[in-house]
């Protein structure tokens, strides 16, 4: 069923956020098992079926939400690395560098493999990290066997048997600056970022949306800087036979730092008692 979107101005949208905040605690009666329940409920309250806001402008606006009591990273967008034609996550990373899935022999066959890792430019996981090369204008996945932690030595021993040259990746997955930022701007050029507090009473969840930013003009330099400084992560999530997709994710408090203009348009007191 198609849902007709009625365009609203930024001013009208901000006014709606203030109206919703004044309601106070709102029971979450929809999508209770969905990790995105906070955003789903706000979309319902705003009367929009998806998170591209029907604001008439040169570009659409994205709606992002976050609970204030979670340390979870916020997904910005999905983007597979180049060379894409090779399906490099499934054909190379999972096949040659994967490890036994934690549910192998339980939920999955006993030989189920996994390549699931959240990586940044400021550390290593299973010897993998992210590198920003400003000269070549690309973000790359790198592997350093010397950075593998002791608890992963058994796994690294299998790498030596599976990979001819363990000193470097045979094919280096990468994202070119221009392609990467084209994707980011297409999804996040302008954004409303709304923060909520939650509480649980008598088996029910309640939400209070109390703070919102209006963010305009995502900037490439700031976006690349955030990757370089470990604020944006690359999240791989593949297992045998299925790649759940590669995501770029961020520490939520850092979202305003990516934009040319960051304006607080809602800033009400929290209702929860400390």
DOGU-152887 format. One record per residue (C-alpha): residue number from 1; residue in one letter; x negated, y, z. Coordinates in steps of 0.5 Angstrom, whole numbers, plus 500, padded with zeros to 3 digits. Last residue first. Layout:
// DOGU-152887
(rec NUM A (X Y Z))
...
This chain:
// DOGU-152887
(rec 274 X (463 520 578))
(rec 273 X (470 522 576))
(rec 272 X (472 521 569))
(rec 271 X (476 527 566))
(rec 270 X (470 530 562))
(rec 269 X (470 538 561))
(rec 268 X (472 540 554))
(rec 267 X (467 542 549))
(rec 266 X (470 542 542))
(rec 265 X (467 546 536))
(rec 264 X (460 545 537))
(rec 263 X (456 547 531))
(rec 262 X (450 544 528))
(rec 261 X (448 547 521))
(rec 260 X (442 545 517))
(rec 259 X (443 538 519))
(rec 258 X (439 532 521))
(rec 257 X (438 534 529))
(rec 256 X (446 534 530))
(rec 255 X (445 526 529))
(rec 254 X (440 525 534))
(rec 253 X (445 524 540))
(rec 252 X (447 518 537))
(rec 251 X (441 514 536))
(rec 250 X (441 512 529))
(rec 249 X (442 507 524))
(rec 248 X (441 505 517))
(rec 247 X (444 498 515))
(rec 246 X (442 492 511))
(rec 245 X (447 488 509))
(rec 244 X (451 481 512))
(rec 243 X (447 477 508))
(rec 242 X (450 470 508))
(rec 241 X (447 463 505))
(rec 240 X (442 462 511))
(rec 239 X (442 468 516))
(rec 238 X (441 476 514))
(rec 237 X (442 482 519))
(rec 236 X (437 487 518))
(rec 235 X (437 494 521))
(rec 234 X (433 499 519))
(rec 233 X (432 505 525))
(rec 232 X (433 512 525))
(rec 231 X (430 516 531))
(rec 230 X (423 512 530))
(rec 229 X (419 519 529))
(rec 228 X (418 517 521))
(rec 227 X (425 515 520))
(rec 226 X (428 522 524))
(rec 225 X (423 526 520))
(rec 224 X (426 523 513))
(rec 223 X (432 525 515))
(rec 222 X (430 532 517))
(rec 221 X (426 533 511))
(rec 220 X (432 531 507))
(rec 219 X (437 536 510))
(rec 218 X (445 534 511))
(rec 217 X (449 540 510))
(rec 216 X (454 541 515))
(rec 215 X (455 538 522))
(rec 214 X (461 540 526))
(rec 213 X (460 537 533))
(rec 212 X (466 535 538))
(rec 211 X (466 534 545))
(rec 210 X (472 531 549))
(rec 209 X (476 525 546))
(rec 208 X (479 522 552))
(rec 207 X (480 514 551))
(rec 206 X (484 509 556))
(rec 205 X (483 502 556))
(rec 204 X (488 497 559))
(rec 203 X (487 491 563))
(rec 202 X (490 495 570))
(rec 201 X (485 501 568))
(rec 200 X (479 501 564))
(rec 199 X (476 508 563))
(rec 198 X (473 511 556))
(rec 197 X (469 518 555))
(rec 196 X (469 520 548))
(rec 195 X (464 524 543))
(rec 194 X (466 526 536))
(rec 193 X (461 528 530))
(rec 192 X (465 531 524))
(rec 191 X (460 531 518))
(rec 190 X (458 534 512))
(rec 189 X (453 531 507))
(rec 188 X (454 524 510))
(rec 187 X (456 519 505))
(rec 186 X (453 522 499))
(rec 185 X (448 525 502))
(rec 184 X (445 519 505))
(rec 183 X (446 515 499))
(rec 182 X (442 521 495))
(rec 181 X (437 521 501))
(rec 180 X (435 514 500))
(rec 179 X (435 514 492))
(rec 178 X (431 520 493))
(rec 177 X (426 518 498))
(rec 176 X (425 511 495))
(rec 175 X (427 505 499))
(rec 174 X (422 499 500))
(rec 173 X (421 492 500))
(rec 172 X (414 490 499))
(rec 171 X (413 483 495))
(rec 170 X (408 479 497))
(rec 169 X (408 482 504))
(rec 168 X (401 482 507))
(rec 167 X (395 479 511))
(rec 166 X (400 472 511))
(rec 165 X (397 470 504))
(rec 164 X (400 464 502))
(rec 163 X (406 464 506))
(rec 162 X (410 458 508))
(rec 161 X (405 454 512))
(rec 160 X (402 461 515))
(rec 159 X (409 463 517))
(rec 158 X (410 457 521))
(rec 157 X (405 459 526))
(rec 156 X (408 465 526))
(rec 155 X (414 462 529))
(rec 154 X (410 458 534))
(rec 153 X (407 465 536))
(rec 152 X (413 469 537))
(rec 151 X (412 469 545))
(rec 150 X (405 472 544))
(rec 149 X (408 478 540))
(rec 148 X (406 479 533))
(rec 147 X (402 485 532))
(rec 146 X (396 481 529))
(rec 145 X (401 478 523))
(rec 144 X (402 485 521))
(rec 143 X (408 486 516))
(rec 142 X (411 493 513))
(rec 141 X (418 495 510))
(rec 140 X (417 501 506))
(rec 139 X (420 508 506))
(rec 138 X (418 512 500))
(rec 137 X (415 518 497))
(rec 136 X (409 516 495))
(rec 135 X (405 521 498))
(rec 134 X (410 522 504))
(rec 133 X (409 514 506))
(rec 132 X (414 513 511))
(rec 131 X (413 506 515))
(rec 130 X (418 501 518))
(rec 129 X (415 495 522))
(rec 128 X (415 488 522))
(rec 127 X (410 483 526))
(rec 126 X (416 479 529))
(rec 125 X (419 486 532))
(rec 124 X (414 492 531))
(rec 123 X (414 499 534))
(rec 122 X (415 506 532))
(rec 121 X (417 506 525))
(rec 120 X (423 503 527))
(rec 119 X (426 496 526))
(rec 118 X (432 492 528))
(rec 117 X (431 485 527))
(rec 116 X (436 479 524))
(rec 115 X (432 474 519))
(rec 114 X (436 468 521))
(rec 113 X (435 460 519))
(rec 112 X (440 455 520))
(rec 111 X (437 448 520))
(rec 110 X (441 445 525))
(rec 109 X (448 447 521))
(rec 108 X (451 453 524))
(rec 107 X (456 454 531))
(rec 106 X (452 449 535))
(rec 105 X (446 446 531))
(rec 104 X (443 453 529))
(rec 103 X (446 458 534))
(rec 102 X (440 462 535))
(rec 101 X (438 462 528))
(rec 100 X (431 459 527))
(rec 99 X (426 464 524))
(rec 98 X (426 467 517))
(rec 97 X (419 470 514))
(rec 96 X (419 466 508))
(rec 95 X (426 464 506))
(rec 94 X (429 470 510))
(rec 93 X (425 475 508))
(rec 92 X (424 473 501))
(rec 91 X (430 471 497))
(rec 90 X (435 473 502))
(rec 89 X (432 480 504))
(rec 88 X (429 481 497))
(rec 87 X (436 480 493))
(rec 86 X (431 480 487))
(rec 85 X (435 485 483))
(rec 84 X (435 490 489))
(rec 83 X (427 492 488))
(rec 82 X (428 495 492))
(rec 81 X (432 495 499))
(rec 80 X (439 494 501))
(rec 79 X (443 500 503))
(rec 78 X (448 500 508))
(rec 77 X (450 507 512))
(rec 76 X (450 511 518))
(rec 75 X (451 506 523))
(rec 74 X (451 508 530))
(rec 73 X (446 505 535))
(rec 72 X (449 503 542))
(rec 71 X (446 506 548))
(rec 70 X (454 506 551))
(rec 69 X (457 511 556))
(rec 68 X (458 517 551))
(rec 67 X (463 513 547))
(rec 66 X (461 515 539))
(rec 65 X (465 517 533))
(rec 64 X (463 519 526))
(rec 63 X (468 522 521))
(rec 62 X (465 524 514))
(rec 61 X (467 530 511))
(rec 60 X (468 530 503))
(rec 59 X (464 535 498))
(rec 58 X (465 541 495))
(rec 57 X (471 543 500))
(rec 56 X (478 541 501))
(rec 55 X (479 537 507))
(rec 54 X (482 530 507))
(rec 53 X (477 527 512))
(rec 52 X (473 520 509))
(rec 51 X (474 516 515))
(rec 50 X (480 512 513))
(rec 49 X (487 511 514))
(rec 48 X (488 519 517))
(rec 47 X (494 520 521))
(rec 46 X (489 524 526))
(rec 45 X (492 520 532))
(rec 44 X (490 514 528))
(rec 43 X (484 516 526))
(rec 42 X (482 517 533))
(rec 41 X (484 510 535))
(rec 40 X (480 507 529))
(rec 39 X (474 511 532))
(rec 38 X (474 509 539))
(rec 37 X (476 502 537))
(rec 36 X (469 501 532))
(rec 35 X (467 495 536))
(rec 34 X (474 492 534))
(rec 33 X (477 488 539))
(rec 32 X (482 493 541))
(rec 31 X (484 495 534))
(rec 30 X (490 499 537))
(rec 29 X (493 500 543))
(rec 28 X (488 505 546))
(rec 27 X (491 509 552))
(rec 26 X (490 516 551))
(rec 25 X (487 520 557))
(rec 24 X (488 527 556))
(rec 23 X (493 530 552))
(rec 22 X (489 537 551))
(rec 21 X (483 533 548))
(rec 20 X (488 531 542))
(rec 19 X (491 538 541))
(rec 18 X (483 541 541))
(rec 17 X (482 535 536))
(rec 16 X (488 538 532))
(rec 15 X (485 545 532))
(rec 14 X (479 543 529))
(rec 13 X (482 539 523))
(rec 12 X (486 545 522))
(rec 11 X (480 550 522))
(rec 10 X (477 545 517))
(rec 9 X (483 545 513))
(rec 8 X (488 540 511))
(rec 7 X (489 536 505))
(rec 6 X (495 531 506))
(rec 5 X (493 524 504))
(rec 4 X (498 519 501))
(rec 3 X (497 512 503))
(rec 2 X (497 507 498))
(rec 1 X (500 500 500))
